[in-house]
Amino acid sequence: MADAAITADEIPEDRQQEASAIVRSYLGWSAGVSLIPIPWIDLGAVSLVQMKMIADLAGLYDVPFSKNLVKTAIGSLLGSAAPFAGTRYLSSYIKSVPVVGSVLGAFTAPAFTIASTYAVGKVFIQHFESGGTTLNFKADAMRGFFKKEFEAGAEESSKAGAEESSKAGAEESSKAGAEKSSN
């Protein structure tokens, strides 16, 4: 199997766009559920979002979906990025600290979950494009690609945060301007 050999240029354009749209649609969901203030429940919710994303990708590629195999694959991929995975568990655990923990978790968890969901999605797109299925997924062969895509996902998360900050700033400015003109 040539999982690592396929490049984005070799993926049919329409299917590549549709697959990427599926992944993007789940980034917000994963960030949102990561804000669940109950430690460990948030991790389970993120895993469910990622499994649903892979189920949708499997449907796009018309490959069979196995919940148990995908759950194992996600765990293996996230475990391969040990420093990153530690952040995932720490951001959940820190929520157990009253008040401060919820605030800190709200800042750290979404960034990690966006990056990990992005990377998991991109890994499965590449795997399915190579003719793979959930039955023959080999996490060991995809770890390097996962780490690269995790970093790209972290960049996406930073961009999204910057865009939200600039939107919020623009809204505040327009509100302030509207208040001044009404006075």
C-alpha positions in Angstrom: 0.0 0.0 0.0 1.4 3.4 -0.9 -0.2 5.7 1.8 2.8 8.0 2.1 3.4 8.2 -1.7 0.2 10.1 -2.6 0.3 13.8 -2.7 -2.5 16.4 -2.6 -1.8 17.1 -6.3 -2.8 13.6 -7.1 -6.2 13.7 -5.4 -9.1 14.4 -7.8 -10.0 18.1 -7.3 -13.8 17.7 -6.6 -13.4 14.9 -4.1 -10.4 16.7 -2.5 -12.5 19.8 -2.0 -15.5 17.9 -0.6 -13.3 15.9 1.8 -11.5 19.1 3.0 -15.0 20.7 3.5 -16.0 17.7 5.6 -12.9 18.1 7.8 -13.4 21.9 8.1 -17.0 21.4 9.1 -15.9 19.3 12.1 -13.2 21.7 13.3 -15.7 24.0 15.0 -17.6 21.1 16.5 -14.5 19.6 18.0 -13.5 23.0 19.4 -17.0 23.5 20.8 -17.2 20.2 22.6 -13.7 20.7 24.0 -15.3 23.5 26.0 -17.4 21.1 28.0 -16.3 22.0 31.6 -16.3 18.4 32.9 -12.9 16.7 32.7 -12.7 13.6 30.6 -16.2 14.1 29.2 -14.8 16.7 26.9 -12.2 14.1 25.6 -14.9 11.6 24.9 -17.0 14.2 23.1 -14.1 15.2 20.9 -13.4 11.5 20.0 -17.0 11.1 19.0 -16.8 14.2 16.7 -13.6 12.8 15.1 -15.2 9.4 14.6 -18.3 11.0 13.0 -16.0 13.0 10.7 -14.2 9.8 9.6 -17.5 8.1 9.1 -18.5 10.9 6.8 -15.2 10.7 4.9 -15.6 6.9 4.6 -19.0 7.6 3.1 -17.6 10.0 0.6 -15.0 7.4 -0.4 -17.5 4.6 -0.3 -15.4 2.5 2.1 -16.7 0.5 5.0 -16.6 2.2 8.4 -15.7 0.3 11.6 -16.3 2.3 14.8 -13.9 0.1 16.9 -11.1 0.2 14.3 -11.4 3.9 13.9 -11.4 4.5 17.7 -8.2 2.5 17.9 -6.7 4.3 15.0 -7.4 7.8 16.5 -6.0 6.7 19.8 -2.8 5.4 18.1 -2.4 8.6 16.1 -2.9 10.9 19.1 -0.6 8.7 21.2 2.1 8.9 18.6 2.2 12.7 19.1 3.1 12.3 22.8 3.9 15.9 23.6 0.7 17.0 21.9 -1.4 14.2 23.5 -0.1 15.2 26.9 -1.5 18.7 26.2 -4.9 17.1 25.3 -5.1 15.3 28.6 -3.7 18.2 30.6 -6.2 20.7 29.1 -9.0 18.3 30.2 -7.6 17.6 33.6 -7.0 21.3 34.4 -10.7 21.9 34.2 -11.0 20.1 37.5 -9.4 23.1 39.3 -12.3 25.3 40.4 -12.8 28.5 38.4 -9.2 29.0 37.1 -9.2 25.5 35.6 -12.3 26.2 33.5 -10.8 29.4 32.2 -7.4 27.9 31.4 -9.1 24.9 29.8 -11.2 27.2 27.6 -8.0 28.7 26.2 -6.0 25.5 25.6 -8.5 22.8 24.7 -10.0 24.3 21.5 -6.6 24.9 19.9 -5.5 21.3 20.5 -8.7 19.8 19.4 -8.8 21.8 16.2 -5.2 20.8 15.4 -5.9 17.1 16.2 -9.2 16.9 14.3 -7.6 18.6 11.3 -4.7 16.1 11.3 -6.9 13.1 11.8 -9.1 14.2 8.9 -6.1 14.8 6.6 -4.6 11.4 7.5 -7.8 9.6 6.6 -8.2 11.6 3.4 -4.8 10.5 2.3 -5.4 6.9 3.4 -8.7 6.6 1.6 -7.3 8.3 -1.5 -4.6 5.6 -1.5 -7.3 3.0 -1.7 -7.2 2.2 2.0 -10.1 1.4 4.2 -10.7 1.5 8.0 -9.9 -2.2 7.9 -6.3 -1.8 6.7 -5.3 1.4 8.4 -1.8 1.3 9.8 -1.2 4.2 12.2 2.5 3.5 12.4 2.9 4.3 8.7 1.0 7.5 9.1 2.6 9.0 12.2 5.0 11.3 10.3 2.2 12.6 8.1 0.0 13.0 11.2 2.6 15.2 13.0 3.0 17.4 9.9 -0.7 17.8 9.6 -1.1 18.5 13.3 1.3 21.4 13.0 -0.7 22.6 10.0 -3.8 22.3 12.1 -2.3 24.3 14.9 -1.6 27.0 12.3 -5.2 26.8 11.2 -6.3 27.1 14.8 -4.1 30.2 15.2 -5.6 31.8 12.1 -9.1 31.1 13.2 -8.4 32.6 16.6 -6.8 35.7 15.0 -9.8 36.1 12.7 -12.2 35.8 15.6 -10.3 38.4 17.6 -10.3 40.8 14.6 -14.0 40.3 14.1 -14.7 40.9 17.7 -12.6 44.0 17.6 -14.3 45.3 14.5 -17.7 44.6 16.1 -16.7 46.5 19.3 -15.5 49.4 17.2 -18.7 49.6 15.2 -20.8 49.4 18.4 -18.7 52.1 20.0 -19.1 54.3 16.8 -22.8 53.6 16.8 -23.2 54.6 20.5 -21.2 57.8 19.9 -23.4 58.8 16.9 -26.6 58.1 18.8 -25.5 60.3 21.7 
